[in-house]
Amino acid sequence: MKKYNLIVIGAGPGGYVAAVEAAKLGQKVAVIEKEKIGGTCLNVGCIPSKAYLKHASWVEELKEANRFGISNELGDIDYTKLVERKNGVVSQLQQGIHYLFKQNNIDYYEGEASIQSSHEIRVNNELLESDYLLLATGSHPFVPPINGIENSKYLTTDTFFDLKELPKELVIIGGGVIGVELAFAMAPLGTKVTIIEVAPSILMTEDLEATQIIKNQLNKMKVQVIEGATIKDVEAKKVILADQEISFDELLVVTGRKGNLDLAENLNLEKSENKKFIKTNRQYQTSVPNVYAVGDIIDGYMLAHAASKEGTKAVRHMFGEKEAPLKNEQVPRCVYTHPEIASFGLSEVEAKEKGFDVLVSKTPYSANGRAIAGNETTGFIKVIADKKYHEILGAVIVGSNATEMIHTILAVKESEGRLEEIEKMTFAHPTLSEMIGELGSQMIF
């Protein structure tokens, strides 16, 4: 029987990052994965979707160049080659994780883990023993009980990226982040896209002004957005709503995800009150002391970077370098549309509800030299702060490079800086980031 200090079940962002951290702390580590190394994010989530969004941006740039005198003509799109490029990106990153495991002497097992006890795991007919166990088993697509859905050949994100032909008519049920991103990825390639959302609006978790900008962009791309929909039935090639029928040749259902809790149930781990997650303490420790859990199976943001940070913190708690837990307000939230949305912390409404005397300032991209020169004038930066102490409470950026720029403001907050620290910084000109400096000046003077 092989003996380890830590066995990690799941090789996604929560699991593999935690494994590497434990190995760097001098521990003997094994990782078990029943699917593909890299988990949902690398194989059927973050990475392939961003590859497809890049393909769409190439098409949009060709059209933009035409407007300003660089004549070109878009010919046929070889979708097979785009899929091959995506597969190459995924493969390269998979090999990167394998390399990290090799460099850190981490044993990797491809197979399904079977829980024998909180210290013993069986995989591929081999019994392994460990001091600690980290569950990072991720999640799977949730498909709601829509009438007729079981008889239609619908796609989820687990299968969408396997398509070998470009859809002519794509209906997306679900107007959250994933559904909207994939609409931005497919519409510029020539696919007729319809988003059907049963909630009052798409992107319900995002800033209202930012969401409106994305709705305007979807309209420009001729993506039909149906909000507050009542789905009566799904047939072979159409979705029947209360007031209309929408045809499709491919149907994608992106209506959320559910944590993979099977192993947790085998260990009889205590669950959250709503029974949807594993209950953990502040250090990601479950009701069984030597078993920890991170990522999509605990109550928090279902985001790859959140899972990675949780995994790191869990491992440091196991092996003596204890840290404070990750807080939701420390986690950047990103939507990779064109333009992008990035945010963290409290919204203006949430800050007021918590009793803060709120100071809000906003500056538009349209006033920035770099944005004007780059024809990227759609969007704004908004900072929410406490009026008395100038503490940064939250921020929203919608615009070009928003997902990169958000970290400047977050870094100041994490360093316990205030608006004054932003104002003191010297930002290069011309850059989009200098809008952040201008906001700092506006808010304190």
N, C-alpha and C positions, 0 to 999 in steps of 0.2 A: 504493500500500500504506500503510495506517494504521500508525503506530508508537506503541507504548505502553511505559511503564516496567513495567507489570504487567498480565497478563491472568489473570483468575480464571475457572476453569471450574467452574460450579456456583453457584447463587444461593440456597443454603440458609443456615442460621445460620453455618456455617464460612466460606462464600464471601462473602456480602454484607457481613458485619461486617468481614472482612479488607479488602474493597474500599474501604469507607468509611474505614477506618484509613489505608490507603495514600494515599487522596486527601487526607486531612487532613495527611499528611506531605509534601504538595506533588507527589505523583506523578500521572502521567496513567494512568488505569485503565480497563480494559474488563472486563465480566462477560458470560459466555456461559452460557445455560441452555436446555436442550432441552425441559424440562417446564414447570412453573409456578414463577414467582418465589416464593421462600420455602422451597422444598424440601419434604422429607418432613414436617418438624416443623410447618410452617405449614399445609400442605394436607391431609395424611392422617395426622398424628401428634399432637404435643403439643397444638396449639390446638383442632382439632375434638373431640378426646377430652375436653378440659377443658370445652368448651361442652356436651357431652352429660352430663358429670358434674354440671354446674350444673343442667341440666334435672332430673336425678334428685334433686338436693338440694332442689329446690322441692317435689317430691312428698313427700320425707321430712319436710320442715318442716310441710307440711299435716297429716300424720299425727301429728306431735309436738304441734302446736297443739291437735288434737282431744283429746289425753290430758289437757291442762291447762286445758280450759274454753273454748277458742276454737273453737266448732263450725263445721265446714265440710264440704263434700262434694266429692270429686274426681269430675268428670264424665269425658267421653270425652277422650282425648289425641289432639290433632291433630298427628300425627307430621310431617306435611308442613311445618307451621309451625316445628317444632323444627329441621328440616333447613334451612329457609330462614334461620332465625336463625343457625345455624352457618355457612351460606354467607356471610351478611352479615359475620360476625366475620372470617372468612378474607379476604374481599374488602377490608375496611377495613385489615387489616394488610398485605396485598399492596400496596395503594396507598401505605401508609406507607414501604415499601421503595423503591417507584418515586420517591417524594418525596425520600428520602435520596440516591438516585442523581442526581436532577436537581440538588439543592442542592449536591452535591459534584462536579458535572460528570463523572460516571461514565457511559461509554457502555455501553448494555445491548443485547445481541444475543439475540434469541429464535431458537434454532436449535441444531443438533447440531454440536459442535466436531469437527473432523478434524485430527489431529496431522500436520503436515508435517515438523516438526523441533522441537527443544526451544525454538526461538525463533519458529517460524512456525505459525500456526493458521488453518485455513480454516473459515469459517462462512457459510452462505447464499451460496456462490460468491464470497465476498470473502476475500482473504488479509490476515491481520493479523500484525504483527511485534511482539515484546516482548522486553525485557531479561530479565524473570522470568516464570515461569509457576507459578500456584498451583492445584493440583488439590484441589477440594472437591466431589467427584462423588457423595458420599453412598453410600447402600446401597439394597438392595431386599429384600423379604420372602424368607426361606428356607422352602421347603416340603419337608419330609422325604419320603422314598420310602415313603409309606404305601400298602398294598395297596388298590387301587380308587379312590384319591384323584383320579386323573386323569380319572375318569369322572363325578365329582360336581361340581356347580356350587358349589364352595367359594369363600369370600371370604378376602381378606387385608386388612390395613389399607389397602392401596391402593384397595380397592373397597368396603369396609364402609360408609364414610361417604357412599356414593352411594345406599344403600338409601332408597327412598321410602316404604316401609311398615314399620311396627313388627313385628319378628318375633314370632311366638307362641312358638316353641320355638327357642332359640339354643344350639347346642353350640359351645363354644370349645375347640379343641385347642391346649393351651399354657397353663400356669399361671404364666407369668412376670409381670412388671409390667404389660405391655400387656393381656394376657388378663384379669388380675384387675381392672384398672381398668375395662375395658369391661363386665365382669360387674356392677360397681357402678353403671355408667351405665345398663344396660338393665333389670336386675331391678326397680328401683323403678317403672319405667314399666309393669310388668305382664308382661314377657317371662319365660317359664320358661327359666332359664339353667342349663346344665351345663358345668362346667370339667373337662376330661380332661387329666391330667398324667401322663406316663410316669415322671417322676422320683419319688423317695420323697415329695416334698412340693412344694406350690406355693411361690412366692417363695423359692426356694432361696438367693438372694443376700442376703436380709434377715435381720435379727436374729431369733432363734428366738422370743423372747417377743413381739416385735412381730407376727411372722407368725401366732402363735396367736391374737392379738387379732383379726386380719383374718379368720382362719378362723371365729372365733365370730360375727363380724358377717355373714359370708357365710351361715352357718347360719341366723341370724335372718332374713335376707332370702330364705330358702328356695332358695338357690343350691346345687345339688348339686355337690360337689367330689369327684372320683375321682382318687386319687393312686396312684402305682405301677401305672398301667394298662398293659395289653397290648392294643394295637389290632390286631385281626386283619384287619379289612376295613372299607371305607367303601362304603356303597351309596347309592342315590339320596336316601333320606330317613332313613337311620339309620347310626350307627356301631356296629360289632360288636366288642365287647371279649371277652376270654377268658371272662368269667362273666356278661355281660349285654349287652343291646342298648339303645342310647339313640337315640330318635327326634329329628328336627329338621325345621324348615322352612328354617332357614338354618344353615350351617356356616362358622365362622370359624377359620382356621388362623393362629395367632400363635406360631411356634416359632423366632423369632430372625430375624436379618437378615444379609445378605452384602454386603460392600463392592463397589461398582461399579469394577472394576479394568481395564476394557477399554482406557482411554486409557493407563494405566500400562504395560500390556502392549505397546501400540504404541510406547512410548518405551523398551521393554526395561529398565524400572526394576527394581532389585533388590527382591525380596520378603522378608518375614519367613520364619523357619525353617519355619513351618507353611503357608506360601504363601497365607495368607488375607488378608494386609495388605501395604501398601507399606512397605518398610523406610526409616526416616528416622533422622537423627541427633538430638541433643538440641534442635536448632533447627528441626526439621521439614523439613530439607533431604534430598532423595532422593539416590540414587547419581548422578544428573545434577545438577551443582552449581547451575544456575539454575532447577531445578524443585523446588518444595516441595509437601508434601501434608499435609492436616489432616482431622479429622473421622472418619467411619466407615471410611475406607479405610486408616487407620493403627491400630496396636495401642494401644488405650486404651478409655476408656468411650465407648460409643455414645450420647452425650448431647448435646443441642443446645448447652447452655451450655459444655460442654467444647470442642466444635468452634469456637465463637465465640472463646473465649480462645486456643485454639491458633492460629487464624487471625490474631488480633491479634499474638501473639508471633512468628509466622512473618514477618509483614510488617515488624515492627520489626527483626528480624534482617536482612532484605533491605536495609533502608534506613538502617541505622546505629544504631538505638536498641536494642541487644541486651538481652534479658532471659533470666532463667532459665526453663527449660521448665516447663510445667504438670505437677504431680505428682498422682497419683491421690488421695492423701490430702487434697489441697486442693479436691477436687470434691465438692459436695453431691449426694447421691443421694436422689431423691424418688419416692414412690409416692402418687398422688393419690386414694386410697381415702377412705372415711369410717369411721373416722378416718384421717388421713394418716400416712405414715411418712417420716421424713427422717433421714439419717445422713451421716457423713463419717468418714474416717480408719480407724483400726484397731478391730476388735472386741476384746473381752476375750481371746478365744482367740488371735487374731493377735498381740496385744501380748505375751502370755506367750511365744509361739513366737519372738518377736524378742528375748527375753531381758529384758524390762522387769519390774521389781517393780511389779505392777499395783495401782492403787487404783481401785475402782469404787464409784460411788454412784448411787442411783436414787430418784426421788421420784414419787409417783403424782398424776395429775390430780385424783383424788378428794379430795385434801386442800387443793385450791386454791379460794379464794373465787370467783374469776371463773368457773372451770370449773363449780362447783356452781350458781352463779347462772344460768349459760348452759346448764345441763343437758348439759355436755360432759365428764363425769367419766371417760370411758374413755381409758386410756392412761397413759404415764409418760415421764419424761425420764431418760436414763442418760448419765453422763459417765465415760469411761475415761481415767485419768491415770497418770503415773509417780509412784510413792509418794515417791521421794527428792527430786525437783526440782519436783514438781507440774506438770510439763509436760502439756498436754492432748494426748492421743493420738487420741481419737475421741469420738464422741457419737451417740446414737440418741434420736430423739423420735418417739413414736407418740401421736397425739392431734390434737385440733382445732388448726388453724393450725401444724402441725409444720413444714411446708415454708417457712413464713416465719420461725419462731423459730430454726431451726437456724443461721441466719446470724449470730446474736448470738454463739454459742459459736465458730463458725468465724472470725469477725472477731477475737476475742481470740487465738485460735491463730495466725492469720496475722500478727498484730502482735507475735508472740513473747511474748504474755502467758501468765500461768500462772493457776492457780486463784485466787491472791491478787487478781489484777486483776478477776476476776468478783465476788469477795466485796466489793471496794471500790465496785463500781458501785451506784448507787441506782436500783432498779426501781420504776416507778409501781405503785400499788395502787388497785384490784384489777386485775391483769393476769395472763395466763397466763405471761408472761415472767418474773415474779418467782420462779417455780419455779427458774429457772436460777440466780438469786442465792442462793436457799436451798441449792441443791446445792453451790455454791462454799463456803458457810459450813460445811456438813456435812463436806466433804472435808478441810478444812485445820484444823479444830478438834477 
